[in-house]
Amino acid sequence: MSANSSQPDRPSSDPAPAKEVSLPKDLDLVLRVMPMPADANSNGDIFGGWIMAQVDLAGSVLPARIAKGRIVTVAVNEFVFKQAVSIGDLLSFYARVERVGRTSVTVHVEVYAERNPADLKVVKVTEASLTYVAIDRDGQPRVIPKE
């Protein structure tokens, strides 16, 4: 126990408790998925690579609509893991288009976990920025059609 607190001492390597938030209303829900045991390590934490793959899928939804055709991921501009994800968390992926260029679309993705359905808590677990490029049949960049 800490001398000035009734809380037990916590090792400095322990993460801070997750800040509870609500699901965003200004972003588009593009994917919702629940990770399974096969997606986790031996401690029950979901692999970061699995989350990255889901973010890539979620991030591609809006650019595919805008490009009206085939797109590919050209860059992961930023990727931040804010909280660990566990088996049983319901993950919601929200996206917003940040920029539409001549051949590319940049998207911001936020991932929220809904935990403990009996006493529901929502926490932001990941944020990312990705850029996708529209390509033609030969895999070459193509101009994104004007709306």
N, C-alpha and C positions, 0 to 999 in steps of 0.2 A: 504494500500500500504506500502510496505517496504520503509524505508528511502533511501536506496541505489539502488533502483530498480524501474522499471516501472511496475513490476509484483505485483499483489495483494498478500497479505500475505496468505499463505496456512497453515492450521493447521498441526502440526507435525505428526498427525496420517494419513494424506493423503499419499498414496503410490507415489513413484517417477514415472514420466512418463515412459511408457514402451520403452525400447531400441529396435529400429527397427533392424531386422536382415533379412537374407535370408534363404530360406529352405535349409537344409543340402544336400550335394551331396555324402557324404561318409557313409550315413546310408540308410537302406532299408525302403521305405514307406510301412507300413504294415496295416494301417487303416486310413480312412478319414471319418469324421462324423460332422454333424452340430447339436449342442444341441438345443432342443426345449423348449418352455415355461414350460412344465411339469418337466423339468430337473433343473429348477431355483427356487430360493427363491423369496420372495416378492419384493426384490430390483432388480431382473433381473440378479443376479449373479448365475452362475451354481454351484450346490452342489459339494463340494469336493469329496464326496463319489461316485457321478456319474462319475467324472473324473477318480477316482481310479479304478473303474470297467472297464472303457474303456482302461486304461493303462494295466490292467491285461489281457484283451482280446488281445490287440495289442502285448504285450510282449510275449504271448504264441505262436504266429505265427511261428517264427523262431525255437524255441525249438521243436515244434510239428513236423516240417520238419526233424530236426536233429534226433529226437528220433524215428521217423517213427512209431508213435503210440501214445497211451494215455499218457498224462502228467498232473501233478497237480502243483499248486503254492505251494511252501514250505516256501518261505520267501519273504517279501518285505524288502530288505536290506536298501534302502534309498528312500525317496519320498519328493520332494521339490516343493511346489507351488510358482512360481515366479511372476505371475500376475493373476489377476482375469479373469475369462472367462465369456463372456456375451452371451445372446441369439443372434443368428445370426452370431457368430464367426464360421468360417470354421476351424475345428481342424484337423491337420495332425499329425499322430503318426509315428515316425521313430524309428527303432530299430537296434541294433548292438549286436552280440554275444560277450560277454566278456570272457567267459570261458566255456569249455565243460569238465565235469568231467566223472567219471565212470557211474554214474546214474543221474547226474544233469547238467543243463545248466543255466548259469547266463547271463542275458540280460540287456543292458542299453537302456532305452526308453526316447526319447525327444518328447515333444508335442509343436507344433507351432499353433498359431491362425492367420488366415488371416482375417483382419478386414477392414470394409468400402470399399467395392468393387469399389466405384467411385474414391476413393483416397487410393488405396491398401496399407496397412501396415501389415507387418509380425512381430510377436513377439513370443519369446519363453515363454510359460506359465507354463510348468511343466517338471521336469526331475525325473527319477526313475531308480532304479536297483532292479530287481526281479530274484529269482531263482526258477526254475521248476525242478521237478523230474519225470523221466519216471517210469510208474508203469505198472504192469501186470494185468490180469483179476481179480486177488484177491486183487488188490489195494496195492500190495507190490512193493517196488523199484525193477527195473530191469536194467540190463546193457544196455547202449546206444550202438547200433550197430556201428561198425567202417564203415566208408564210403567205 
